[in-house]
């Protein structure tokens, strides 16, 4: 009992230390009025709610705004903020809540993970040390709260059972209207979910589509048109070229240009991820039919990773979506076969080789240009798929299904 108490105190100090770092990072990033996604989002919300619709998307002076019009409704509370200092406090609150959801969500889903004392102390510390996560806090990136919301939704679904399926479907659908790419998780819910969950997804789709028209009237029509326009120039205006595209389409573009014409390559960048997505949904239907519902947790973590891996806009600030799958695999570390362990460790190292994650900045730029981190992402996903396919990889009595 004494050892357990000491370990609990250690975990508490780790949480407090990380939260202190988080507060400092948010305050530092916002010392000149904020930065990153929340700075642009805050100004865009203020413009929309004041009726200045022309300065939300293409003419936005604070930076490019790429989110659907529903994001202006979802973050409407930013319109009540009159000064940057209060905005910074709001950002600190949102990111602190996101951190807590990450910590407790992972602890709830994979109790074996936090029962390992050393890993309990250092896992999140190491995650915060690599660029993908600490850049999200310092840059006040919107992906972190969205990932935390998705983890919270899955926690609710696992804890409350069928009675919560409608609300899980509803909220996951609304998140996809805040930013498009989490819609992959929503589509996965639609495939594996109950009738209540599918109904919730449809209701969320209805609310997400019509809310801007309800709150902004004719302005909602204008905002929707501007959103469609900016999607056509999204990659160019958001700088998603060269080293920034760390995903399957980016890997195809980087290496396919030596063998395939530009026109064919642009088609493959769309077709191959779509084929992978369809195969994934067909595969989980087959697996869940045979395994009933005992592996849905790992399926969900895998869907979170594919959300980033197949998305053509994914960059380092999307990488926290891989954390649940890492946690899932590491929680089953003693049961993993040796070749799967090698894949997981290699994946972790390669993904961390991003923007001064482990080694010097110049070398990391070269590694990103060669799409080395994308190979790590592929290894991580293949390791999870192997665990789900090979029965002897994980004992049949495993209650996590990873």
N, C-alpha and C positions, 0 to 999 in steps of 0.2 A: 504493500500500500504506500509505503514511503517513497519507493522508486516511482510509482505511478504519479504521486503528488508532485515530485520534482519534475517529471516529464510534463505534467499539465502546466506547471508554472513556466517551464521553458517555452512551451507553445504559446502561452499568453504573452510572454515577453517578445517572442518573434512577431506575433500579430501587432502588438503595440509599436514595435520598432518599424515594421513595414508601413503601418498607418502614419507614423511620424514622417517617414520618408515621402509618403504619398502627399501629405499636407504640404511639405516643403516644395515638392516638385510642382504641384498645382499653383502654389503661390508664386514660385519663381517663373513659371510659364506665363502667369497672368500679371506680372509686375508692370507691364506697359499696356494693360487693357485686355490681356488674354491672347490666346493664339490657338492655332489648330482648328479643328472642326467646330468647337463650341464658340469660338470667336465669330466665325462666319455664320454659324447657325443662329446665334443670338441676334446679330444685326439683320439677318434675313427675316427672322420672326418679327422683330420690331417693325420692319418695313411692311410686311404683309398685314399685320394687325393695325397698322396706321393707315392702311389703304394705298400705300405706295407700291403697288404690285410690279411696276416696271423695274424696280431696283431690287428684285428678289433673285432672279436667275441671271440672265445674260448681261445685265448692266450693273450687277452687284459690285460695288467698289471695294468691299472688304475681302473679296476672294470668291472663287467659283463655288456656287451652291448647286449640288447635284441630286438632292434628295426629292422624293415625291412630295406633292403638295400636302399630303397628310402629315408629314413631319412638322410642318408649320403649325398644325393643330395640336399634335402630340406634345410639342415643346412650347405650347402657347404661354406657359408661365414665364418664359423669358421676356415676353412683351411687357410684363409688369416691372421689370428691373430697370431702374433709371440710371444707375451708375455702374462703372466697371468693378468697383470694390465688392458690391453685393453680388455681381455676376460671378466673381471669383469664388465667393463663398458657396454659391449654388453649385459651381463646378466641383469644388472640394466635397460637398455633400454627395453629389451624384457618383463621383469616383470612389468615395469611401464606401458608399452603399454597394457599389459594384464589387469592390474588393471583398467585403464581407460575404456577399453572395458566392463569390468564387471560393473563398475559404470554407465556408460551411456547406456549400453545395457539394464540393468534392469530398468533404468529410462524410456527408450523409450518403452519397452514392457509393463510395468505396471505403468502408470503414477499415479494411485491411491496410489501406494506404497510410492512414494516420496512426495505426497501431504499431508501425515500425518507428521507434523513437528517432533514429538518425534521419530517416527520410522525412519524418514529420517536421523536424527542425529546419531542414535545408532544402526541401523540394521547391517551395515557393520562393525562398531566398535566391536560389539559382535561377528560377524563372524571371525574377525581377532583375537579375544581373545581366541577362541577355537583352539585346536591343528591342525586340518586338514588344515586350511588356512595359519596360520603363519608358520607352518612347510614347506609348499610349497615355501614360499618366502625365508626363511632362508636356506632351503636345495636346492634351485634353481631347483625345480622340473619341469619336462617337461609337467606335466598334466595341470598346470595353463595356459600356453600359448595355449595349445590345446583346453581347455575349452573356453578360450576367443575367439579363432578363430571360434569355433562353434556358440557362441553367436553372433559374428559379422556376420556370414553367415545368421543366422536366421533373424537378424535385416535387412539385405539387402533384404531378401526374402519378409519380411512383408512390407517393405517400397516401393520397386520398383515393386512388383507384378510379373506377369508372365514373363516379359522381363528379369528378373534376374534369372529365374529358372535354366537355363542352367549353369550359373556360380556358383550358389549355389550348384547344384549337382556335378559339377566339383571339387570345392574346398573341399566339405565334403568328397568326394571320395579320394582325395589326402591326407587329414588328416588321413584317415583310413590306408593309406600306410606309414604314419610316425609312427603311433602306432596302433596296431590292434584293440583295444577295442572300439574306437569311430565308428568303422564300424557298430555298432548297430544303431546309429543315421542315418548313411547313408542308411542302409536297411530300416529304417522307412521312410526316404525321398522317397525311391524308391516305397514304398507301397502307400503313400498318395500323392506323387508328380505328376506333369504333365508330359506329354511326353517329353518336353524340359528338365525337371529336370532328368528324367531317362536317357536321351541321355547324359547329362553332367556327370552323375555318371559312365556310361559306358566308356566315353572318359577318365575320371579321372582314372578308373581302368586300362585302356590301358597304359596311361602315367606312372602311378605309377609302373606298372610291368616292362615296357621296359626301363625306364630312367636309371637305374643302368647299363644296358648293353650299352646304348648309351654313357654314361660318362666314364665308367670303362672298356669297352670292355670285354675281356675274364675274367677280374677280377670280373665283375658282376655275371658271372656264379659261380665263387668260393664263392663270398659273399652270394649268394642265398643258396648255399649248406650249408654253415656254419650257416646261419640263421635257416634253417630247423633243423640242428643238435641241436642247442642250445634251440630250442623250446621244445625238448624232456626232457631237464633237467632244464627248466625254473623255476619251483616252488622250486626245491631244491637249485639251485645256487642263486636265488633271495631271499631266506629266507622266502618264503610265506608258513609258517607252524605255528602251535600253535596259538598264540594270534594275529598274523598279518592278517589272512584271515577273514576280516569283510565283508561278503557277504552271499548270499543265499547258495552257495556251501559250504562255511565254516561253516554255521549254521547246514547244513545237516550232515557234517562230524563230528561236535562236539557232536551232540545229537543222531545221528543215530547209532553211534558205540555201544550203549548200547543194541540195538534191532536188528541190521542187521549185517550180515557178511561183512568182509572187501571188498570182491570182488563185492558183490551186491551194497555196499555203493559207491564204486568208479564209478559204472555205473550210479547210481542215481544222483551223483553230476554233471554228464554231461546231463543226460536225462531230469531231472526236469527243469533246466534252459532253455533248448531248447524248451520244451513243453510250458513253460511260455512265451517265446519269440514269438512262433508261435501263441499262443492264443491272445497275445497282438496285433500282426499285424492283425489277423482276426477280433478282436474286434474293432480296430480303423477303419477298412474298413466299418464295419457295422455302427458304430456311425457317421462317416463322411458322409456316404451315406444318413443318415436320417437328419443330422444337417447341411448338405452342408459343408462350410468351416469355420463356426463360432467358432469352438473349436480347431482349429489346433494349436493355441499357447499353450494351456494347454497340448495337445497331445505331442508337441515337448518337453516341460519341463518334462513331464512324461517319455518320451523316454530317456532324459538325465539322469534321476535318474535310470532307469532300466539298462542303460549302465554300471553303477557301481554295482547295486544290483545283477545282474545276472552274473557278471564277476568273475571268480574264483581267479583272481589276485588282487582284490580290497583291498586296505588298507587305512589308514587314509588320505594319500596324494591324494586320488581320490575323497574326499568328497565334493570338491567345485562343482562337477557336480550336487549336490542336491540343491545348492543355487537358481537356477531359479525356481524350483518347490516350495521351501519355499516362494520365493517372490511372485509367482503366487497365492498361497493360502492366504498369509498375505495381499495382496492387496485387496482381497475380504473378509477380516475378518468380516466386519459388516453384510454381507449377509450369512455367514456360519452358519449352525445349530450348536447348543451347543455341540452335540456329536462329530461333525467334529472338532470343535475348541479344544476339549479335546485331540483328536487324534494328532492334529498338535503340540500342546504344548508338549505333552508327547514325540512325535517323536523328537522334537528339543532338549529336555533335554537328552534323551537317546543317541542320536547321538553325543552330545557334551561330553558324558562321555567316552572320549577316550584320553589316554595319557595326563593326567594332565589338561583336558579341564575344569573341574569344581572343582573336589575334588582332593585328594592326589594321587600321582603316584601309590602307592601300591594297593589302592582300584580300581583304573581304570584298572590296569593290570588284576585284578580278574574279573571285569566286561567284559573286552574284552575276557577273556578266556571263560566266560559263554555266549559270543556272545550277550550281552545285547544291544549294539549299533545296531546290525542287526535287532532286534525287532523294534527299533525306525525307521529304514529305511522302514521296512514293513508297519508300521503304517502310515508313511508319504505317501507312495504309495497308500495304501488303502483309505486314506482320499481323495486323488486326484481322484481316480477311483470312489469313492462315489459321489463326486461333478459332475462328468461327467455322472453318471448313474441316480442320483435322481434329477428329474426336479425341485422339490421344494427346493432343497438345494441351488441352485443359481437361481435368477430370470431369466426368459426367455429372457429379454431384455439386459442381460449382454453382453457387447461387447468384453469381454476378453475370455469368454468361459471356465473359470476355475471352 
